[in-house]
Structures are given as structure tokens and as C-alpha cells.
Amino acid sequence: MVEYRIIKKIWKVRKIDLVSFFVTFLGCFYEIEVGILCGMSVSLLVLLYPIVWPKITDEKGEHIFSWLKINGGLSFPGIDYLAAKLQDISFQEPKPTAIVLDFSLVTEMDFSVTQGLLMIIEDLENKNIPIHFVRVHDNIRDIIASSGIDLGIINQNLDSLLANGYVNSQDIDPV
């Protein structure tokens, strides 16, 4: 039957999993197959959500400089979300002097992301807004380099970004 103690454990560990649990449970009152299928569908949606809409935090400095930290892998649907976010930032007043993408938490990337980044870079260049990548993992750096993106905009750490004069240390609060 139903092990009611498991609900308390799920609540403590990850509350979103209760949604698929209850959808499966309630769907099983209609038909077992429908309940299982609905529960699997909800679980799949929960799994895909961070892929389609990766968490992007915008840590704007005191001056007109934008620092975006991408939390998670980037794939085909996620690059559209990133492009829209960067588009919004590029139209802000006052216009940012530069945009830095922190890739410290990006561990995977596909071909469509590299093509999207090329389009984003070109769009920002047309608006005279320089873009820089920091804290890029070696495997991601290799993927970016093989796509034709200039390695000059990739800085391995914050110190190299500061040393090149792209930002002042008071402009950002690195995480």
C-alpha cells in the first residue's frame, strides 16, 4: 500500500519530488498505467526544467558592469534563455560597459551553444559591449576554442580579467 513515512523523508530531502509522488498516487486512482505515466511525465519535466532555463544570476557591480554566473550545463534550449537575458541587459540604461560570463559551474556544452555564443558575441560587438568569459573549465575552453570564438575573451580567473583592465576590483563582488 502506501508508506506514509516516506512523504516526510521526501519533504526533508527535496520537496519538488512530492509533486510527482502525488501526481502518480492520484493518477493511480483512475488507472495504474495512467498514474505511472503521469508521474513519469512530471518527473521528466522536473528533470528538464534546469536544462531549459538554467539559473543565471546577475551580479551587477556598483558601476555599469554586468557579471552573470551560469549555474549548470548549457545545452540547446538553455542558450536561448541566456541570449534573451543578455539581450535584456544590453538594452538597460545605463548601458553596461562590459558583460562577464562566469562559467565556473558550467560543466557541459553542446554545439548549438557554441553557435549561439558566436551570435551573442557578434550582437554585443555591434552594440559596442565587450563580453568576457571567466573561470572556464579546460574541457569547456576547448569546445569554445574549436568553435571559432576568440580565446582572447576567455580569462581563466578574475585576476587576469582585472590585470587586462577590463574591470576595476570595486566593480564586482566575486562569488
N, C-alpha and C positions, 0 to 999 in steps of 0.2 A: 504494500500500500504506500502511504506517504510517510516519509521520515521527517517529522516536523522540526526536529533539532537541526537539520541541515539548513533550514531557512536562516536561522540565527548565525550559523557559520558563514553562509554566503553573504549575509548583511555585513559582517565584520570584514570579510576579505575584499569583496568587490560588489557593490550594490547594484551595478548595472546588470549583473548576471541574474538578478532576481526577475528582471523583465522577461528574459527568455524562459526562465523557470515557470513563471506564472502563465505565460502565453502557452507553453507546452501543456501545463496542467489543465488550464481551462479549455484548450482545444481538444484535449483527450475526452472531454465530456461529450463532444459532438461525435468524433471518431478518433480512434487511436492514431491512425495514419495522418489525419489532418492535424492533430495536436503535435505530433513529432515533426511534421513538415513545417508547421508554423514556428515551432521552437527553433528549428534549424535555420529558418529564414531570418528570424530575429537575431540569432547568434551570428549569422553571416553579416548582417547589417552592422552589428556592434563591432565586428572584426574589421570591416571595410571603412568605417567612419574615419578613423585617423589616417587612413591612406588617401582618401578623397580630400579631406580637409585637415592637413597636418597642422599641428599647433605652431603658430608663428607669433612670437612676442616681439612687440615693437618697443624698444627702449630708447626713446629719443633723448638726446643729451640736452643740456641747458641751451646750447646754441642750435643752429638749424642743421642738425646732423642726425641721420636715422640709422639705428643699429637693429637689425632683425635677426632673431635667433630662431632657427628652424629646428623643431623638436621631433625628430623621426626621419624615416626614409622618404625620399621624393620619388614619385612614380608618375605615370601619365596623368591621372586625374589631379594629382597634387600640384603640378606645375601651373595649371590654370588658376588654381586658388592663389598661388604665390604671385603669379603675374597680375592678377586683379588687385592684390594687396599692394604691390609695388606701383601699379598704375594710380591707385588712390593716393599713395604717398607722394608721387611725382606731381600731383595736381594740388597738393596742400600749399597754403600760403602761411608763412613764407616758404618758398621752395627750398628743399633740403640741399645743402652744399655737397653732400655725398650720401651714398647708401652703402652700408656694410652688411653683408650676409654672413652670419656666424654659422658655419657648418659643423660645429663641434659634435653635434648629436646626429648628424646625417651619416648613416652607415651604408645606405644603398641608393642607387640611382640608375635609371634606365635611359635608353637612347632618346626617348621623347623629351625627357627632362633637359638633356644637353641641347637639343634643338630649341626648346622653349627658352633656355637661358641665353642662347645666342640671340633670339628675338628680343628678349628683355634688355640685354646689353645694348643692342642696336637702338632700341626705342629710347633708352635712357641717354645714350650718347647724342641722339638727335635733340634731346631736351637739355643737353649740357649738364647732366647729373652723372658724375663718376660713380661707378659701382665697384666694390671690392669684396673679396671673399676672405674670411679669416678662419683659422682653426680647422682647416680642411684635412681630413684623413688621407693617407697616401693613396689608397685604392680609389677614392673619390677624385683626388687630384689627377690621377692617371686617366680616369674616364673623362674629366673635364678637358684635360690637355689633348686627348685623342680626338675630341670633337671640334677642335679648332679655336677654342677660347684662348685668348692671350694669357700666358702664365704670369704676366706682369701684374695682373689684378688679383692674383692669388697670393695671400700673405699667410704664412704658416701660423703666426701668432700675432698678438696685439702689439708687441714691441716693434715688429717690422713695419706695421701699419703706422705706428707713431714715428718711427725713425724716418720713414719716407715723407713725413709731413702731411699726410692725408687728413689726419685729425690731431687735435690737441688732447692731452691727457684729461683735461677737465671737461671735455665734450662728452665723454662716455663714462659709464659706470659698468665695467665688465663684470660678467657673472662668473 
